[in-house]
Amino acid sequence: MTIACAQTVPRAGDVAANVAEHVGLAEDAADRGATVVVFPELSLTGYELDQADRLAFTEGDTRLAPLVAVARARAITLVVGAPVRGRDALHIGAWIVRPDGVDRYTKRTLGAFPADVNPGGAVPPPEPSVFAPGDDDPLIAVGSARAAVAICADVGRPAHAAHAAERGATIYLASMFVIPAEFDEAMHRLRDRAMRHGMTVAFANYGGPSGGLASAGRSAIIAPDGTVRALPTDGAALLV
C-alpha cells in the first residue's frame, strides 16, 4: 500500500490546465508505486468561490475523462477537488476516480476565513453563502485497507475522523486549503486524528496562492504514531 499527496498550484478557473497538472502528478505517483493520491480542496478549479456555480461538475462530467483514463491505465485511485452540483444545491466535493468507476464525497462542514486574514485585500465569501453541506461519504479500498475522505473544515470536527475509524478506515485522506496563519492549528488537528485513531493521515494542500490568499503548502503524510513527513513550503510537488 503506497499513498501519495499531490500539492498543486491551481490556475484560477482554468479546469483544462488544472486537469493536465493532475494527470502529470498522477502519472508520477503511479510511477512511484502509489495506489491512491489525494489532491487539495477544489483542486480542479482553485478556491474561486465566485466561479463555483459556473464551473460546477455533475455526474458523468466529460472534463473528468483524462483522469478516468489515467486511473484505469495506471490502476490508481485519484481524489480530486471540485464544486459539485447536486440535485438541489451546490457542494464542495471530491471526485473519487477509481480504476473501475467514479464516486464522490461532499464536504459536510463548511467554513470561512477570518475577515482580517488578508489585510488590504479581498477575502473569499463564507462557504455557506455559496455551498450547502453534503452527505456523500464513501470509503475507498486501498489494497486490503479502507480510506475515508475529509475536506478541510471536516478535519476540525473530531466526530468526523471518529466516524471514519468506526467504519474501519485506517487511512484519512485530507483534501485541504490551509493558509499560513492556520497551518500550525491544522497540523495539530491532523496529528491528533492520526494518533487518536491509529490512522495514516495524508494531507494535500496548495503549493501556491488561490482565491486571493496565500497557501501554507507543506503537504504531509502523518503516521499513526504522529511522525510527520512533509514537503517544502511552496510549489507543485508530490509526496509518496
Order of alpha helices (4+ residues) and beta strands (2+ residues): beta-alpha-beta-alpha-alpha-beta-beta-beta-beta-beta-alpha-beta-alpha-beta-beta-beta-beta
